[in-house]
Amino acid sequence: MAILPGAEPFFLPGGKYGILLVHGFTGAPSEMRLAGEYFNNLGYTVFAPRLTGHGTSPEEMAKTVWPHWYSTVEDGYHLLCGICTTVAAVGLSMGGLLTLKLASEYPLRRVAAISAPIYIAHKRLKLLPLYRIFTNYVAKKRRRIPAPADRYSICYDLIPLSSLASLLDLVAHVAALLPTITVPALIVQSKREHTVKPASAQYIYDQLASSEKQLVWLDKSGHLVTLDIEREFVFQKIAEFLTSDNSINEV
């Protein structure tokens, strides 16, 4: 299956400290491209894998479930561990859930979850089993991204309902894991977005067992904060978080 132009994974070599960047549901690594370049310019080695079933076609994604997506994240983590002394993970939306699961199982140095869903803002979500009787896909609403960052928003126009059901399974799975996560954590959430209910961020923050955790609220962004107008502020906050333990003075 051919990869959509611009949806390829990317690797940016840098110093001995690695950052794994994980994109969102139906999206592509391009969502994390500007973040990757920002961190790489600070000296980090950056890798953004393409999750299985993403960046190709909705039909290809329909063949996958969340353990396939998580396996891609695990592979990316092990790749970075082979060339870096420590690894941090930053995930957007569903990618935030996947990085939180990674933090529950592997020795990450730090984890950041951006726009991660616990409560999804979709009034008809409870009817998903009924919808799946009649159709396999639904149209995806595209949110407008300010230029020139809009060219990095590469995602499907259709959502496979089987994949959406698996996403809901992942949400429940990660929600149960939160009290076991002790890795220093940063949660970033916009108050204005319409995909994930902002209460998700507070829930994640409250449930995490991490002794060091931060919750950053945004006032102007939509769901894809790595591409929206507050992205530079978000990148700066993540960079500060990555160095706030004083164990890494320079990368």
C-alpha positions as CSV (number, residue, x, y, z in Angstrom):
1,M,0.0,0.0,0.0
2,A,1.5,3.3,-1.1
3,I,2.0,6.0,1.6
4,L,0.3,9.3,1.0
5,P,2.7,12.1,0.0
6,G,3.9,13.8,3.1
7,A,2.7,11.1,5.4
8,E,6.1,9.3,5.7
9,P,7.8,8.8,9.1
10,F,10.7,11.0,9.8
11,F,14.0,10.8,11.7
12,L,16.0,13.8,12.7
13,P,19.5,12.9,14.1
14,G,20.8,15.0,16.9
15,G,22.3,14.4,20.4
16,K,22.2,11.6,22.8
17,Y,18.8,12.3,24.2
18,G,15.9,11.1,22.1
19,I,12.2,12.2,21.7
20,L,9.6,9.9,20.2
21,L,6.8,11.8,18.6
22,V,3.4,10.0,18.1
23,H,0.7,11.4,15.8
24,G,-3.1,11.0,16.2
25,F,-6.0,8.9,15.0
26,T,-6.4,8.8,11.2
27,G,-3.5,11.3,11.0
28,A,0.1,11.1,10.0
29,P,3.6,11.9,11.3
30,S,3.4,15.3,9.5
31,E,1.2,16.5,12.4
32,M,4.4,16.3,14.5
33,R,6.8,17.7,11.9
34,L,7.1,21.3,13.2
35,A,7.5,20.0,16.8
36,G,10.2,17.6,15.6
37,E,12.1,20.3,13.9
38,Y,11.8,22.5,17.0
39,F,13.2,19.9,19.3
40,N,15.9,18.8,16.8
41,N,17.1,22.4,16.6
42,L,17.6,22.2,20.4
43,G,19.8,19.2,19.9
44,Y,17.5,16.2,20.4
45,T,17.4,13.2,18.2
46,V,13.8,12.9,17.0
47,F,11.8,10.0,15.5
48,A,8.2,10.1,14.4
49,P,6.9,6.8,13.2
50,R,3.8,6.2,11.0
51,L,1.3,4.2,12.9
52,T,0.1,1.0,11.2
53,G,-2.9,1.6,8.9
54,H,-2.3,5.4,8.9
55,G,-1.1,7.6,6.0
56,T,-2.3,5.1,3.3
57,S,-6.1,4.6,3.0
58,P,-9.2,4.3,5.3
59,E,-9.6,0.7,3.9
60,E,-6.1,-0.2,5.1
61,M,-6.7,1.4,8.5
62,A,-9.9,-0.7,8.8
63,K,-7.8,-3.8,9.0
64,T,-6.0,-2.6,12.1
65,V,-6.8,-2.2,15.8
66,W,-5.1,-0.4,18.6
67,P,-2.5,-3.1,19.5
68,H,-1.2,-2.7,15.9
69,W,-0.8,1.1,16.5
70,Y,0.9,0.5,19.8
71,S,3.3,-2.0,18.3
72,T,4.5,0.8,16.0
73,V,5.2,3.0,19.1
74,E,7.1,0.2,20.8
75,D,9.2,-0.3,17.7
76,G,10.0,3.5,17.6
77,Y,10.9,3.4,21.3
78,H,13.3,0.5,20.8
79,L,14.9,2.2,17.8
80,L,15.6,5.4,19.8
81,C,16.9,3.3,22.8
82,G,19.5,1.8,20.4
83,I,21.0,5.2,19.6
84,C,20.1,7.4,22.6
85,T,20.9,7.3,26.3
86,T,17.4,8.3,27.3
87,V,14.0,8.6,25.6
88,A,11.1,10.9,26.2
89,A,7.7,10.6,24.4
90,V,5.3,13.2,23.1
91,G,1.9,12.2,21.7
92,L,-0.9,14.1,20.1
93,S,-4.5,13.0,20.6
94,M,-4.6,9.2,20.3
95,G,-0.8,9.4,20.2
96,G,-1.0,10.8,23.7
97,L,-2.9,7.7,24.9
98,L,-0.3,5.5,23.2
99,T,2.6,7.4,24.9
100,L,0.9,7.1,28.3
101,K,0.6,3.3,27.8
102,L,4.3,3.3,26.8
103,A,5.1,5.1,30.0
104,S,3.3,2.4,32.0
105,E,5.5,-0.3,30.5
106,Y,8.9,1.1,29.6
107,P,11.5,3.4,31.4
108,L,10.7,6.7,29.7
109,R,12.4,9.7,31.0
110,R,9.4,11.9,30.6
111,V,6.0,11.8,28.8
112,A,3.8,14.6,27.3
113,A,0.2,14.0,26.2
114,I,-1.4,16.6,24.0
115,S,-5.2,16.7,23.4
116,A,-5.4,13.1,24.7
117,P,-9.0,11.8,24.8
118,I,-10.8,10.3,27.7
119,Y,-14.1,12.0,26.9
120,I,-14.8,12.4,23.2
121,A,-17.0,15.2,22.1
122,H,-19.3,13.4,19.7
123,K,-23.0,13.2,20.6
124,R,-23.7,10.1,18.5
125,L,-20.8,8.0,19.8
126,K,-23.1,5.9,21.9
127,L,-24.8,4.8,18.7
128,L,-21.6,3.4,17.2
129,P,-22.7,-0.2,17.4
130,L,-25.9,0.7,15.6
131,Y,-24.0,2.7,12.9
132,R,-21.7,-0.3,12.3
133,I,-24.7,-2.4,11.2
134,F,-25.4,-0.1,8.3
135,T,-22.0,1.3,7.3
136,N,-18.3,0.8,7.7
137,Y,-17.2,4.4,7.4
138,V,-18.3,7.9,8.3
139,A,-17.1,11.3,7.0
140,K,-14.5,13.1,9.1
141,K,-15.0,16.8,9.8
142,R,-11.8,18.7,8.9
143,R,-10.8,21.6,11.2
144,R,-9.2,24.6,9.5
145,I,-5.5,24.9,10.3
146,P,-3.9,28.4,9.8
147,A,-1.5,28.6,6.8
148,P,1.3,27.7,6.3
149,A,1.0,24.9,8.8
150,D,-2.1,23.5,7.1
151,R,0.1,21.6,4.6
152,Y,1.2,19.4,7.5
153,S,-2.4,18.3,8.3
154,I,-2.6,15.0,6.4
155,C,-5.4,12.7,7.4
156,Y,-8.3,10.6,6.1
157,D,-11.6,12.1,5.0
158,L,-13.3,8.9,6.2
159,I,-13.2,7.2,9.6
160,P,-13.4,3.4,9.7
161,L,-15.9,2.6,12.3
162,S,-14.1,-0.5,13.3
163,S,-11.0,1.6,14.1
164,L,-13.2,4.1,16.0
165,A,-14.5,1.2,18.1
166,S,-10.9,0.1,18.8
167,L,-10.0,3.7,19.8
168,L,-12.7,3.6,22.4
169,D,-11.2,0.3,23.7
170,L,-7.8,2.0,23.9
171,V,-9.3,4.9,25.9
172,A,-10.8,2.6,28.4
173,H,-7.5,0.6,28.6
174,V,-5.3,3.6,29.2
175,A,-7.7,5.2,31.7
176,A,-7.3,2.1,33.8
177,L,-3.5,2.3,33.5
178,L,-3.2,6.0,34.7
179,P,-2.9,5.2,38.4
180,T,0.1,3.0,37.6
181,I,2.1,5.7,35.7
182,T,4.8,7.4,37.8
183,V,6.8,8.9,35.0
184,P,7.0,12.8,35.1
185,A,4.1,13.9,32.9
186,L,3.0,17.0,31.0
187,I,-0.7,17.3,29.9
188,V,-1.6,19.9,27.3
189,Q,-5.2,20.7,26.4
190,S,-7.1,23.5,24.6
191,K,-10.3,24.8,26.3
192,R,-11.8,25.6,22.9
193,E,-11.5,22.5,20.8
194,H,-14.4,20.4,19.7
195,T,-12.9,16.9,19.3
196,V,-11.9,16.0,22.8
197,K,-13.7,17.3,25.9
198,P,-11.3,19.5,27.9
199,A,-12.3,17.5,31.0
200,S,-10.2,14.7,29.6
201,A,-7.0,16.6,30.5
202,Q,-8.1,17.2,34.1
203,Y,-9.1,13.5,34.5
204,I,-5.7,12.3,33.2
205,Y,-3.9,14.8,35.4
206,D,-5.8,13.7,38.5
207,Q,-5.5,10.0,37.9
208,L,-1.7,9.9,37.1
209,A,0.4,8.6,40.0
210,S,3.3,10.8,38.9
211,S,4.8,12.8,41.7
212,E,5.9,15.4,39.1
213,K,3.1,16.4,36.7
214,Q,1.9,19.6,35.0
215,L,-1.3,20.6,33.3
216,V,-1.1,23.4,30.7
217,W,-4.3,24.9,29.3
218,L,-4.6,26.7,25.9
219,D,-7.2,29.3,25.1
220,K,-7.0,29.8,21.3
221,S,-6.2,26.4,19.7
222,G,-8.2,23.6,18.2
223,H,-7.5,20.0,18.5
224,L,-4.3,19.9,16.5
225,V,-2.3,22.1,18.8
226,T,1.0,21.1,17.2
227,L,-0.1,22.9,14.0
228,D,-2.4,25.7,15.4
229,I,-1.6,29.3,16.4
230,E,-0.3,28.4,19.9
231,R,2.1,25.8,18.7
232,E,5.3,27.7,19.5
233,F,4.1,28.2,23.0
234,V,3.4,24.5,23.3
235,F,6.8,23.5,21.9
236,Q,8.4,25.9,24.4
237,K,6.5,24.4,27.3
238,I,7.4,20.9,26.3
239,A,11.1,21.9,25.9
240,E,11.0,23.4,29.4
241,F,9.4,20.3,30.8
242,L,12.0,18.1,29.2
243,T,14.8,19.9,31.0
244,S,13.1,20.8,34.3
245,D,14.6,17.9,36.3
246,N,18.0,19.5,36.1
247,S,19.5,16.2,35.1
248,I,19.9,17.4,31.5
249,N,21.5,20.8,31.3
250,E,22.3,20.5,27.6
251,V,21.4,18.0,24.9
